[in-house]
């Protein structure tokens, strides 16, 4: 397996848990892509980015968690 997408990541600790689980199962080379789907993930985006190999913005789910007019701003904040 080359990549795994992890839903509803809220903290860097979430990513570390997935990494430990993958490592224990022989997936040391598997890359982790975190889906940012809620406000908690946005608040902790810096620590999530430090621990992950990539992020994906789940615009639909995020739009249910924060005001829809702020989704584009949140996405821009994540990618810059």
Secondary structure as the mmCIF struct_conf table of DSSP 4:
data_model
#
loop_
_struct_conf.conf_type_id
_struct_conf.id
_struct_conf.beg_label_comp_id
_struct_conf.beg_label_asym_id
_struct_conf.beg_label_seq_id
_struct_conf.end_label_comp_id
_struct_conf.end_label_asym_id
_struct_conf.end_label_seq_id
STRN STRN1 UNK A 3 UNK A 6
TURN_TY1_P TURN_TY1_P1 UNK A 7 UNK A 8
BEND BEND1 UNK A 11 UNK A 11
HELX_RH_AL_P HELX_RH_AL_P1 UNK A 12 UNK A 24
TURN_TY1_P TURN_TY1_P2 UNK A 25 UNK A 26
TURN_TY1_P TURN_TY1_P3 UNK A 28 UNK A 29
STRN STRN2 UNK A 31 UNK A 36
BEND BEND2 UNK A 38 UNK A 38
HELX_RH_AL_P HELX_RH_AL_P2 UNK A 39 UNK A 43
TURN_TY1_P TURN_TY1_P4 UNK A 44 UNK A 44
HELX_RH_AL_P HELX_RH_AL_P3 UNK A 45 UNK A 51
BEND BEND3 UNK A 53 UNK A 53
STRN STRN3 UNK A 54 UNK A 57
HELX_RH_AL_P HELX_RH_AL_P4 UNK A 59 UNK A 65
BEND BEND4 UNK A 66 UNK A 66
HELX_RH_3T_P HELX_RH_3T_P1 UNK A 68 UNK A 70
HELX_RH_AL_P HELX_RH_AL_P5 UNK A 71 UNK A 79
#
